[in-house]
Amino acid sequence: MAKVYEFLAVGFEDIEALTTVDVLRRAGHEVVTLSITAEREVTSAHGVTVLADGLLADADLADADLLLLPGGLPGATNLNDSAEVHQALAAQASRGGYIGAICAAPLVLAAAGLLDGRRATCYPGFESTFPAMSIYTGDVVCRDGNIITANGPAAALPYAYELAGLFSDSEQVEALKEGMMFNRLMKQD
């Protein structure tokens, strides 16, 4: 079972944050949501208030297998403005741990210097925040080593399945897709 931490900032994109939590928990992994504010209640970009499992300020992330950054605005810029988020990302990267970011959130990875020489994707337009030495793919989901990025809200399920596949075997991920009717959706014309 993997240990996953997801950072929630005011203005996070609902589907991107909650879909990953849902899929990874269905796969049997421990997912802990952490507010980057001083309060556990965090309001999304669409006005949904969720109760995070804890606060980033109180968390020990030494056991993290995966850190997650949902997109949304101003969620992604709020994540980027957090020195604690940047410190956590630097520590995770130095351990070679996995980091995921979706939609606008790859801008945080770019600002942290984690996309240098890497392939990545994001919501169209945010690639302008990528360093010159990175490669913007425009893919729905892109994995380059320990960095996994996705391009937006519609990518939430493919992204979540890619993340689950980091720690679950392909048969378990396929069973999740079947159980959630994802494969049936993808077969429709």
N, CA, C and O of each residue as an XYZ file, in Angstrom:
756
protein
N       0.845     -1.184      0.000
C       0.000      0.000      0.000
C       0.889      1.245      0.000
O       1.783      1.394      0.832
N       0.616      2.128     -0.954
C       1.384      3.371     -1.070
C       0.824      4.424     -0.115
O      -0.346      4.386      0.265
N       1.683      5.353      0.258
C       1.281      6.498      1.081
C       1.313      7.730      0.187
O       2.358      8.101     -0.348
N       0.150      8.357      0.037
C      -0.018      9.475     -0.878
C      -0.514     10.689     -0.097
O      -1.386     10.572      0.763
N       0.046     11.841     -0.404
C      -0.404     13.092      0.191
C      -0.839     14.019     -0.938
O      -0.119     14.201     -1.919
N      -2.023     14.601     -0.788
C      -2.517     15.565     -1.767
C      -2.673     16.916     -1.082
O      -3.310     17.027     -0.035
N      -2.082     17.940     -1.689
C      -2.124     19.291     -1.136
C      -3.342     20.035     -1.670
O      -3.553     20.110     -2.881
N      -4.142     20.585     -0.758
C      -5.326     21.342     -1.141
C      -5.145     22.810     -0.800
O      -4.860     23.170      0.342
N      -5.315     23.643     -1.805
C      -5.251     25.092     -1.637
C      -6.607     25.665     -2.001
O      -7.345     25.072     -2.788
N      -6.933     26.797     -1.443
C      -8.185     27.472     -1.799
C      -8.203     27.666     -3.306
O      -7.249     28.179     -3.893
N      -9.311     27.246     -3.930
C      -9.461     27.385     -5.378
C      -9.010     26.172     -6.155
O      -8.787     26.270     -7.362
N      -8.864     24.999     -5.489
C      -8.478     23.781     -6.201
C      -9.605     23.344     -7.126
O     -10.772     23.647     -6.879
N      -9.251     22.627     -8.196
C     -10.234     22.086     -9.133
C     -10.819     20.811     -8.527
O     -10.098     19.846     -8.276
N     -12.122     20.817     -8.297
C     -12.824     19.741     -7.602
C     -12.552     18.359     -8.193
O     -12.096     17.460     -7.486
N     -12.826     18.188     -9.472
C     -12.730     16.874    -10.099
C     -11.301     16.354    -10.098
O     -11.081     15.150     -9.971
N     -10.341     17.236    -10.236
C      -8.943     16.811    -10.278
C      -8.466     16.348     -8.906
O      -7.709     15.383     -8.797
N      -8.908     17.031     -7.871
C      -8.496     16.666     -6.513
C      -9.213     15.405     -6.032
O      -8.577     14.480     -5.525
N     -10.504     15.372     -6.187
C     -11.283     14.293     -5.576
C     -11.265     13.000     -6.379
O     -11.382     11.922     -5.797
N     -11.123     13.077     -7.691
C     -11.054     11.860     -8.506
C      -9.805     11.065     -8.157
O      -9.869      9.842     -8.039
N      -8.680     11.729     -7.993
C      -7.449     11.008     -7.661
C      -7.561     10.356     -6.289
O      -7.129      9.218     -6.108
N      -8.132     11.059     -5.329
C      -8.328     10.480     -3.998
C      -9.214      9.238     -4.106
O      -8.888      8.188     -3.552
N     -10.320      9.362     -4.811
C     -11.274      8.260     -4.967
C     -10.605      7.036     -5.582
O     -10.678      5.947     -5.014
N      -9.961      7.194     -6.723
C      -9.374      6.063     -7.442
C      -8.241      5.428     -6.631
O      -8.162      4.203     -6.537
N      -7.383      6.234     -6.059
C      -6.264      5.678     -5.299
C      -6.743      4.949     -4.044
O      -6.166      3.930     -3.665
N      -7.778      5.453     -3.405
C      -8.333      4.741     -2.241
C      -9.019      3.451     -2.681
O      -8.902      2.436     -1.994
N      -9.721      3.463     -3.792
C     -10.318      2.231     -4.318
C      -9.242      1.181     -4.594
O      -9.478     -0.018     -4.450
N      -8.053      1.651     -4.995
C      -6.946      0.743     -5.290
C      -6.250      0.260     -4.014
O      -5.314     -0.537     -4.074
N      -6.711      0.747     -2.866
C      -6.178      0.283     -1.593
C      -5.021      1.077     -1.041
O      -4.344      0.628     -0.116
N      -4.783      2.254     -1.594
C      -3.673      3.075     -1.129
C      -4.161      4.091     -0.105
O      -5.318      4.511     -0.127
N      -3.270      4.473      0.781
C      -3.617      5.466      1.796
C      -3.389      6.853      1.215
O      -2.275      7.207      0.829
N      -4.458      7.625      1.160
C      -4.377      8.988      0.631
C      -4.769      9.950      1.748
O      -5.839      9.828      2.345
N      -3.891     10.900      2.018
C      -4.121     11.900      3.052
C      -4.194     13.258      2.371
O      -3.246     13.679      1.709
N      -5.318     13.939      2.535
C      -5.450     15.289      1.989
C      -4.954     16.278      3.038
O      -5.275     16.168      4.221
N      -4.170     17.238      2.581
C      -3.575     18.226      3.483
C      -3.899     19.631      3.005
O      -3.592     19.998      1.871
N      -4.511     20.400      3.862
C      -4.735     21.812      3.569
C      -3.416     22.550      3.699
O      -2.656     22.319      4.640
N      -3.145     23.437      2.753
C      -1.918     24.240      2.866
C      -2.176     25.519      3.652
O      -1.265     26.320      3.866
N      -3.419     25.704      4.078
C      -3.773     26.876      4.889
C      -3.722     26.488      6.370
O      -3.314     25.376      6.707
N      -4.128     27.383      7.237
C      -4.170     27.109      8.676
C      -5.470     26.427      9.086
O      -5.654     26.107     10.261
N      -6.365     26.202      8.142
C      -7.674     25.580      8.418
C      -7.826     24.300      7.615
O      -7.345     24.209      6.485
N      -8.496     23.307      8.198
C      -8.741     22.054      7.472
C      -9.818     22.218      6.403
O      -9.824     21.475      5.422
N     -10.723     23.171      6.572
C     -11.739     23.420      5.548
C     -11.112     24.190      4.394
O     -10.486     25.232      4.585
N     -11.295     23.651      3.190
C     -10.725     24.277      1.995
C     -11.826     24.348      0.946
O     -12.493     23.351      0.673
N     -12.014     25.520      0.361
C     -13.060     25.720     -0.639
C     -12.465     25.656     -2.038
O     -11.444     26.274     -2.339
N     -13.143     24.882     -2.880
C     -12.683     24.648     -4.250
C     -12.968     25.848     -5.152
O     -13.579     26.832     -4.735
N     -12.514     25.738     -6.382
C     -12.754     26.772     -7.388
C     -14.240     26.936     -7.686
O     -14.671     27.983     -8.169
N     -15.021     25.898     -7.394
C     -16.453     25.930     -7.699
C     -17.317     26.012     -6.456
O     -18.505     25.692     -6.494
N     -16.717     26.443     -5.349
C     -17.471     26.721     -4.141
C     -17.815     25.514     -3.281
O     -18.671     25.617     -2.402
N     -17.173     24.374     -3.507
C     -17.400     23.193     -2.673
C     -16.352     23.203     -1.558
O     -15.151     23.256     -1.822
N     -16.818     23.150     -0.323
C     -15.893     23.145      0.801
C     -15.689     21.710      1.265
O     -16.650     20.987      1.527
N     -14.425     21.308      1.364
C     -14.086     19.970      1.835
C     -13.279     20.091      3.125
O     -12.650     21.113      3.397
N     -13.319     19.026      3.900
C     -12.547     18.962      5.133
C     -11.318     18.095      4.871
O     -11.420     16.876      4.728
N     -10.174     18.734      4.812
C      -8.917     17.999      4.591
C      -8.646     17.112      5.794
O      -9.112     17.381      6.901
N      -7.878     16.042      5.555
C      -7.529     15.130      6.635
C      -6.602     15.781      7.655
O      -6.585     15.392      8.823
N      -5.837     16.763      7.215
C      -4.897     17.424      8.113
C      -4.332     18.679      7.490
O      -4.784     19.129      6.437
N      -3.342     19.236      8.151
C      -2.683     20.461      7.689
C      -1.261     20.135      7.242
O      -0.567     19.345      7.882
N      -0.839     20.739      6.155
C       0.527     20.540      5.674
C       1.532     20.939      6.754
O       2.561     20.284      6.919
N       1.239     21.995      7.478
C       2.160     22.486      8.502
C       2.426     21.444      9.587
O       3.481     21.469     10.221
N       1.487     20.533      9.807
C       1.627     19.522     10.860
C       2.097     18.167     10.333
O       2.323     17.246     11.119
N       2.244     18.036      9.031
C       2.498     16.725      8.432
C       3.984     16.397      8.361
O       4.828     17.266      8.144
N       4.271     15.116      8.550
C       5.610     14.578      8.316
C       5.515     13.781      7.021
O       4.891     12.720      6.993
N       6.120     14.272      5.962
C       5.986     13.666      4.641
C       7.115     12.701      4.314
O       7.275     12.305      3.160
N       7.897     12.319      5.312
C       9.048     11.453      5.076
C       8.656     10.096      4.507
O       9.467      9.443      3.851
N       7.411      9.664      4.756
C       6.960      8.360      4.268
C       6.184      8.464      2.955
O       5.563      7.490      2.529
N       6.210      9.615      2.317
C       5.432      9.833      1.092
C       5.985      9.033     -0.073
O       7.169      9.112     -0.400
N       5.103      8.264     -0.692
C       5.439      7.616     -1.955
C       5.087      8.534     -3.123
O       5.712      8.481     -4.183
N       4.065      9.385     -2.907
C       3.545     10.247     -3.973
C       2.990     11.520     -3.359
O       2.254     11.473     -2.374
N       3.342     12.653     -3.941
C       2.746     13.941     -3.594
C       1.917     14.397     -4.781
O       2.351     14.290     -5.928
N       0.711     14.911     -4.502
C      -0.199     15.325     -5.571
C      -0.573     16.793     -5.470
O      -0.814     17.330     -4.389
N      -0.611     17.426     -6.652
C      -1.023     18.827     -6.764
C      -2.189     18.919     -7.738
O      -1.989     18.773     -8.944
N      -3.405     19.159     -7.246
C      -4.511     19.387     -8.175
C      -4.405     20.783     -8.772
O      -3.793     21.679     -8.191
N      -5.010     20.948     -9.936
C      -4.990     22.254    -10.579
C      -6.134     23.124    -10.101
O      -6.558     23.054     -8.948
N      -6.617     23.936    -11.006
C      -7.659     24.907    -10.676
C      -7.034     26.250    -10.369
O      -5.865     26.357    -10.001
N      -7.859     27.272    -10.536
C      -7.410     28.623    -10.210
C      -8.402     29.259     -9.250
O      -9.613     29.163     -9.448
N      -7.902     29.892     -8.233
C      -6.496     30.211     -7.965
C      -5.732     29.120     -7.222
O      -4.649     29.383     -6.700
N      -6.266     27.905     -7.162
C      -5.613     26.830     -6.412
C      -4.159     26.619     -6.770
O      -3.303     26.551     -5.888
N      -3.869     26.513     -8.072
C      -2.491     26.250     -8.493
C      -1.558     27.407     -8.129
O      -0.423     27.183     -7.709
N      -2.032     28.628     -8.289
C      -1.171     29.761     -7.922
C      -1.009     29.841     -6.404
O       0.043     30.255     -5.916
N      -2.037     29.450     -5.660
C      -1.901     29.413     -4.198
C      -0.884     28.344     -3.781
O      -0.091     28.570     -2.867
N      -0.902     27.189     -4.442
C       0.118     26.172     -4.176
C       1.503     26.725     -4.472
O       2.444     26.518     -3.706
N       1.616     27.427     -5.587
C       2.915     27.962     -6.001
C       3.425     29.030     -5.040
O       4.634     29.214     -4.900
N       2.520     29.726     -4.385
C       2.917     30.778     -3.447
C       3.332     30.234     -2.078
O       3.762     30.997     -1.212
N       3.204     28.921     -1.879
C       3.489     28.311     -0.582
C       4.930     27.799     -0.506
O       5.318     26.895     -1.245
N       5.705     28.386      0.390
C       7.079     27.916      0.612
C       7.069     26.481      1.131
O       7.970     25.707      0.807
N       6.067     26.111      1.932
C       5.983     24.736      2.459
C       5.785     23.728      1.331
O       6.363     22.642      1.355
N       4.969     24.089      0.344
C       4.754     23.199     -0.802
C       6.066     23.022     -1.557
O       6.439     21.899     -1.898
N       6.761     24.109     -1.818
C       8.036     24.032     -2.534
C       9.065     23.201     -1.761
O       9.817     22.431     -2.359
N       9.099     23.356     -0.444
C      10.028     22.561      0.371
C       9.681     21.078      0.303
O      10.567     20.232      0.191
N       8.389     20.768      0.371
C       7.947     19.371      0.303
C       8.297     18.762     -1.048
O       8.750     17.619     -1.113
N       8.093     19.510     -2.122
C       8.420     19.011     -3.459
C       9.914     18.772     -3.611
O      10.332     17.764     -4.181
N      10.715     19.694     -3.103
C      12.173     19.538     -3.193
C      12.635     18.296     -2.440
O      13.485     17.549     -2.925
N      12.075     18.079     -1.259
C      12.456     16.911     -0.463
C      12.028     15.624     -1.163
O      12.786     14.655     -1.203
N      10.821     15.613     -1.711
C      10.319     14.428     -2.413
C      11.179     14.137     -3.646
O      11.534     12.986     -3.901
N      11.504     15.162     -4.392
C      12.335     14.989     -5.587
C      13.726     14.482     -5.221
O      14.284     13.638     -5.922
N      14.285     14.991     -4.129
C      15.630     14.555     -3.732
C      15.646     13.085     -3.320
O      16.676     12.422     -3.440
N      14.510     12.567     -2.834
C      14.387     11.143     -2.483
C      14.058     10.288     -3.699
O      14.082      9.059     -3.627
N      13.748     10.948     -4.829
C      13.335     10.211     -6.017
C      11.896      9.755     -5.949
O      11.480      8.882     -6.711
N      11.123     10.345     -5.029
C       9.716      9.991     -4.870
C       8.871     10.555     -5.992
O       9.266     11.494     -6.682
N       7.699      9.962     -6.160
C       6.789     10.389     -7.222
C       6.090     11.701     -6.869
O       5.789     11.987     -5.710
N       5.844     12.496     -7.934
C       5.119     13.765     -7.818
C       4.157     13.846     -8.985
O       4.543     13.625    -10.133
N       2.896     14.165     -8.694
C       1.890     14.327     -9.734
C       1.286     15.720     -9.698
O       1.076     16.299     -8.631
N       1.012     16.248    -10.885
C       0.387     17.564    -11.001
C      -0.494     17.572    -12.238
O      -0.118     17.034    -13.279
N      -1.661     18.180    -12.126
C      -2.639     18.180    -13.212
C      -3.112     19.601    -13.500
O      -3.153     20.448    -12.608
N      -3.464     19.845    -14.743
C      -4.085     21.089    -15.208
C      -3.099     22.258    -15.106
O      -2.091     22.271    -15.812
N      -3.373     23.228    -14.247
C      -2.482     24.372    -14.073
C      -1.360     24.085    -13.084
O      -0.375     24.822    -13.045
N      -1.488     23.032    -12.285
C      -0.515     22.757    -11.219
C       0.905     22.447    -11.697
O       1.839     22.652    -10.922
N       1.127     21.965    -12.931
C       2.524     21.811    -13.348
C       3.323     23.118    -13.302
O       4.553     23.085    -13.312
N       2.642     24.260    -13.252
C       3.371     25.529    -13.107
C       4.149     25.546    -11.803
O       5.199     26.182    -11.717
N       3.639     24.845    -10.773
C       4.351     24.766     -9.497
C       5.625     23.941     -9.673
O       6.681     24.291     -9.146
N       5.515     22.849    -10.416
C       6.698     22.018    -10.683
C       7.737     22.812    -11.471
O       8.936     22.712    -11.211
N       7.268     23.600    -12.434
C       8.182     24.430    -13.233
C       8.893     25.439    -12.340
O      10.109     25.610    -12.431
N       8.132     26.104    -11.478
C       8.720     27.104    -10.587
C       9.703     26.476     -9.606
O      10.657     27.123     -9.176
N       9.469     25.218     -9.254
C      10.350     24.513     -8.317
C      11.571     23.913     -9.015
O      12.421     23.308     -8.362
N      11.663     24.078    -10.337
C      12.798     23.559    -11.091
C      12.724     22.067    -11.371
O      13.725     21.453    -11.740
N      11.537     21.477    -11.196
C      11.392     20.035    -11.360
C      11.083     19.601    -12.785
O      11.034     18.404    -13.068
N      10.872     20.561    -13.690
C      10.599     20.211    -15.082
C      11.794     20.437    -15.998
O      11.699     20.235    -17.208
N      12.909     20.854    -15.426
C      14.112     21.071    -16.232
C      14.504     19.776    -16.935
O      14.749     18.760    -16.284
N      14.563     19.815    -18.257
C      14.948     18.656    -19.041
C      13.919     17.540    -19.074
O      14.235     16.420    -19.475
N      12.694     17.828    -18.660
C      11.642     16.805    -18.566
C      10.544     17.035    -19.581
O      10.330     18.149    -20.060
N       9.846     15.941    -19.900
C       8.624     16.017    -20.693
C       7.470     16.190    -19.710
O       7.446     15.559    -18.653
N       6.514     17.048    -20.065
C       5.365     17.295    -19.194
C       4.218     17.865    -20.015
O       4.405     18.347    -21.132
N       3.032     17.796    -19.434
C       1.851     18.382    -20.036
C       1.141     19.242    -19.000
O       1.481     19.212    -17.817
N       0.161     20.004    -19.450
C      -0.599     20.876    -18.554
C      -1.813     21.396    -19.321
O      -1.998     21.082    -20.497
N      -2.629     22.184    -18.648
C      -3.743     22.840    -19.319
C      -3.156     23.786    -20.367
O      -2.230     24.540    -20.067
N      -3.688     23.755    -21.603
C      -3.122     24.597    -22.659
C      -2.993     26.063    -22.240
O      -3.938     26.664    -21.732
N      -1.826     26.611    -22.462
C      -1.508     27.989    -22.114
C      -0.528     28.068    -20.955
O       0.281     28.992    -20.875
N      -0.607     27.080    -20.046
C       0.299     27.099    -18.900
C       1.690     26.578    -19.245
O       2.612     26.683    -18.436
N       1.843     26.019    -20.439
C       3.181     25.582    -20.845
C       4.138     26.768    -20.954
O       5.356     26.591    -20.969
N       3.578     27.983    -21.029
C       4.433     29.173    -21.068
C       5.210     29.345    -19.765
O       6.190     30.089    -19.727
N       4.787     28.667    -18.700
C       5.512     28.731    -17.427
C       6.645     27.721    -17.364
O       7.466     27.773    -16.448
N       6.704     26.793    -18.332
C       7.721     25.741    -18.331
C       9.085     26.332    -18.687
O       9.168     27.280    -19.467
N      10.143     25.778    -18.123
C      11.480     26.244    -18.497
C      11.782     25.893    -19.949
O      11.223     24.944    -20.498
N      12.661     26.657    -20.557
C      13.008     26.463    -21.969
C      13.545     25.062    -22.232
O      13.378     24.532    -23.330
N      14.191     24.456    -21.232
C      14.780     23.138    -21.455
C      13.816     21.983    -21.200
O      14.225     20.823    -21.261
N      12.539     22.274    -20.914
C      11.547     21.206    -20.765
C      10.853     20.979    -22.107
O      10.978     21.780    -23.034
N      10.117     19.862    -22.187
C       9.411     19.514    -23.422
C       7.927     19.413    -23.117
O       7.490     18.496    -22.423
N       7.159     20.352    -23.635
C       5.701     20.316    -23.478
C       5.148     19.324    -24.489
O       5.362     19.476    -25.692
N       4.426     18.292    -24.000
C       3.928     17.244    -24.899
C       2.509     17.491    -25.389
O       2.158     17.070    -26.492
N       1.693     18.160    -24.596
C       0.283     18.324    -24.950
C      -0.524     17.047    -24.752
O      -1.710     17.015    -25.078
N       0.099     15.990    -24.221
C      -0.595     14.729    -23.995
C      -1.658     14.879    -22.905
O      -1.635     15.828    -22.121
N      -2.583     13.929    -22.874
C      -3.583     13.892    -21.805
C      -2.873     13.618    -20.484
O      -3.100     14.317    -19.496
N      -2.020     12.608    -20.464
C      -1.212     12.259    -19.296
C       0.216     12.027    -19.787
O       0.426     11.434    -20.845
N       1.178     12.489    -19.028
C       2.582     12.335    -19.398
C       3.379     11.931    -18.157
O       3.302     12.572    -17.109
N       4.141     10.856    -18.307
C       5.034     10.441    -17.220
C       6.465     10.525    -17.716
O       6.808      9.981    -18.766
N       7.292     11.212    -16.947
C       8.722     11.275    -17.209
C       9.422     10.951    -15.891
O       9.561     11.813    -15.023
N       9.856      9.712    -15.752
C      10.495      9.293    -14.510
C       9.527      9.358    -13.353
O       8.474      8.720    -13.373
N       9.886     10.132    -12.341
C       9.044     10.238    -11.151
C       8.032     11.384    -11.209
O       7.341     11.654    -10.227
N       7.946     12.053    -12.354
C       7.011     13.177    -12.517
C       5.879     12.749    -13.450
O       6.117     12.309    -14.574
N       4.631     12.889    -12.957
C       3.454     12.542    -13.744
C       2.589     13.800    -13.831
O       2.235     14.391    -12.811
N       2.254     14.201    -15.059
C       1.426     15.386    -15.263
C       0.237     15.033    -16.143
O       0.266     14.049    -16.882
N      -0.812     15.849    -16.054
C      -1.999     15.656    -16.877
C      -2.529     17.023    -17.276
O      -2.197     18.037    -16.662
N      -3.373     17.036    -18.334
C      -3.695     18.324    -18.950
C      -4.976     19.022    -18.517
O      -5.179     20.169    -18.914
N      -5.837     18.418    -17.742
C      -7.004     19.176    -17.314
C      -8.097     18.317    -16.719
O      -7.909     17.115    -16.533
N      -9.245     18.920    -16.416
C     -10.317     18.213    -15.728
C     -10.748     16.908    -16.392
O     -10.987     15.923    -15.693
N     -10.853     16.873    -17.701
C     -11.279     15.644    -18.384
C     -10.247     14.539    -18.263
O     -10.568     13.370    -18.479
N      -9.025     14.883    -17.925
C      -7.952     13.899    -17.761
C      -7.924     13.296    -16.365
O      -7.068     12.459    -16.078
N      -8.832     13.698    -15.497
C      -8.772     13.266    -14.096
C      -8.773     11.742    -13.947
O      -7.980     11.210    -13.170
N      -9.633     11.031    -14.664
C      -9.647      9.574    -14.543
C      -8.411      8.920    -15.178
O      -7.776      8.097    -14.519
N      -8.040      9.243    -16.421
C      -6.815      8.634    -16.955
C      -5.592      8.922    -16.078
O      -4.735      8.057    -15.899
N      -5.519     10.118    -15.544
C      -4.420     10.508    -14.646
C      -4.448      9.653    -13.375
O      -3.419      9.131    -12.944
N      -5.622      9.522    -12.789
C      -5.747      8.741    -11.556
C      -5.376      7.281    -11.793
O      -4.733      6.664    -10.943
N      -5.771      6.723    -12.931
C      -5.396      5.339    -13.241
C      -3.891      5.207    -13.456
O      -3.294      4.210    -13.051
N      -3.282      6.192    -14.081
C      -1.821      6.187    -14.254
C      -1.136      6.213    -12.890
O      -0.164      5.493    -12.663
N      -1.644      7.040    -11.990
C      -1.080      7.117    -10.641
C      -1.264      5.795     -9.907
O      -0.340      5.317     -9.249
N      -2.442      5.204    -10.014
C      -2.697      3.917     -9.356
C      -1.727      2.862     -9.881
O      -1.268      1.999     -9.132
N      -1.424      2.939    -11.169
C      -0.516      1.981    -11.780
C       0.919      2.080    -11.294
O       1.720      1.182    -11.553
N       1.256      3.148    -10.599
C       2.598      3.268    -10.025
C       2.801      2.242     -8.918
O       3.919      1.784     -8.681
N       1.696      1.881     -8.233
C       1.787      1.048     -7.045
C       0.917     -0.214     -7.104
O       1.026     -1.082     -6.238
N       0.074     -0.314     -8.098
C      -0.824     -1.455     -8.255
C      -0.476     -2.158     -9.554
O      -0.028     -1.518    -10.506
N      -0.676     -3.462     -9.603
C      -0.374     -4.157    -10.854
C      -1.430     -3.826    -11.905
O      -2.519     -3.350    -11.583
N      -1.092     -4.085    -13.155
C      -1.960     -3.708    -14.273
C      -3.322     -4.401    -14.196
O      -4.327     -3.831    -14.619
N      -3.363     -5.615    -13.665
C      -4.643     -6.311    -13.528
C      -5.567     -5.587    -12.551
O      -6.770     -5.485    -12.792
N      -5.007     -5.086    -11.453
C      -5.811     -4.345    -10.487
C      -6.321     -3.039    -11.100
O      -7.474     -2.663    -10.884
N      -5.476     -2.350    -11.858
C      -5.899     -1.101    -12.495
C      -6.990     -1.390    -13.526
O      -7.972     -0.652    -13.610
N      -6.827     -2.451    -14.307
C      -7.864     -2.812    -15.283
C      -9.176     -3.166    -14.586
O     -10.249     -2.835    -15.090
N      -9.105     -3.830    -13.444
C     -10.314     -4.153    -12.681
C     -10.994     -2.880    -12.188
O     -12.222     -2.791    -12.186
N     -10.206     -1.904    -11.774
C     -10.766     -0.608    -11.372
C     -11.488      0.047    -12.545
O     -12.611      0.531    -12.401
N     -10.842      0.060    -13.693
C     -11.449      0.663    -14.885
C     -12.756     -0.029    -15.246
O     -13.744      0.626    -15.578
N     -12.754     -1.342    -15.181
C     -13.979     -2.103    -15.479
C     -15.073     -1.784    -14.468
O     -16.213     -1.505    -14.841
N     -14.718     -1.827    -13.184
C     -15.694     -1.575    -12.129
C     -16.275     -0.173    -12.166
O     -17.424      0.040    -11.780
N     -15.486      0.775    -12.627
C     -15.944      2.165    -12.718
C     -16.528      2.483    -14.092
O     -16.894      3.626    -14.367
N     -16.612      1.477    -14.947
C     -17.187      1.579    -16.294
C     -16.395      2.498    -17.216
O     -16.929      2.998    -18.206
N     -15.134      2.721    -16.896
C     -14.287      3.571    -17.718
C     -14.036      2.940    -19.087
O     -14.113      3.619    -20.110
N     -13.740      1.657    -19.103
C     -13.462      0.985    -20.383
C     -14.671      1.030    -21.296
O     -14.527      1.181    -22.509
N     -15.860      0.900    -20.731
C     -17.090      0.977    -21.532
C     -17.235      2.378    -22.127
O     -17.603      2.526    -23.292
N     -16.951      3.372    -21.349
C     -17.012      4.762    -21.831
C     -16.056      4.960    -23.002
O     -16.407      5.590    -24.000
N     -14.855      4.423    -22.874
C     -13.835      4.627    -23.898
C     -14.158      3.872    -25.188
O     -13.614      4.204    -26.242
N     -15.038      2.855    -25.126
C     -15.416      2.087    -26.320
C     -16.543      2.764    -27.113
O     -16.808      2.385    -28.254
N     -17.200      3.754    -26.520
C     -18.305      4.430    -27.212
C     -17.760      5.336    -28.306
O     -16.670      5.896    -28.190
N     -18.529      5.464    -29.351
C     -18.129      6.368    -30.457
C     -18.816      7.696    -30.331
O     -18.607      8.580    -31.162
